[in-house]
Every structure is written in C-alpha cells, then in structure tokens.
Amino acid sequence: MLDLNVWTIFGGISIVLLILFWKKKNAIWGGLTIGIIVGFLIAIVYLFKETGFNWSIIGKSTVSGVMIGFVAELLGMLFDFMKKK
C-alpha cells in the first residue's frame, strides 16, 4: 500500500514546481539551495546530539525551502501585476 503523508505530498508538489520553473533563476531554486544548506547544518547538529545523521531533516528542509520560495515567487508576480494596473 502507498504510504502517503504530508511530506510525501509536499515533496511531489515541490518536484512539480521545480519542473515548471526550470528555465530561469528564481526564488524557488533559491529556496531549494537554502533549504539544502540549512538541512545539512541541522542534520550535523543532530549527528552530534543524537545517534546518527538524519537524512529526513534534509528532505523536509529542502521541501520547506521550495515551498517558501514558491510563496516568494507568487508575491513577486502579484506585486508586478498590481504595479501594471
């Protein structure tokens, strides 16, 4: 059976967003980059604090970064639209 949880759904949405915004540099790709960096830093902290390196934290922070980047991209599009009107 398929194990669908919130992070699996958000991960799929993140992959679709990355494919849709493939052509140019934008906030979504910046969010991906920052999410990976922050995820690695948090995972390193967990490495010393807990039993081992936690890969799921990197995935969750990457997905969160893409979602935050998409919101920033939407706000930019909204403000550009409002400026034209």
Residue pairs with C-beta under 8 A, 6 or more apart in sequence:
7 59
7 60
7 63
10 63
10 67
11 59
11 63
13 67
14 62
14 63
14 66
14 67
17 28
17 66
17 70
18 28
18 29
18 32
18 66
21 28
21 29
21 73
26 69
26 73
27 69
27 70
27 72
27 73
27 76
28 66
28 69
28 70
28 73
29 69
30 69
31 65
31 66
31 67
31 68
31 69
31 70
31 72
32 62
32 65
32 66
32 69
33 65
34 65
35 61
35 62
35 63
35 64
35 65
35 66
35 68
36 58
36 61
36 62
36 65
38 61
38 65
39 57
39 58
39 59
39 60
39 61
39 62
40 58
42 57
42 58
42 61
43 53
43 54
43 55
43 57
43 58
44 53
46 52
46 53
46 54
46 57
47 53
47 54
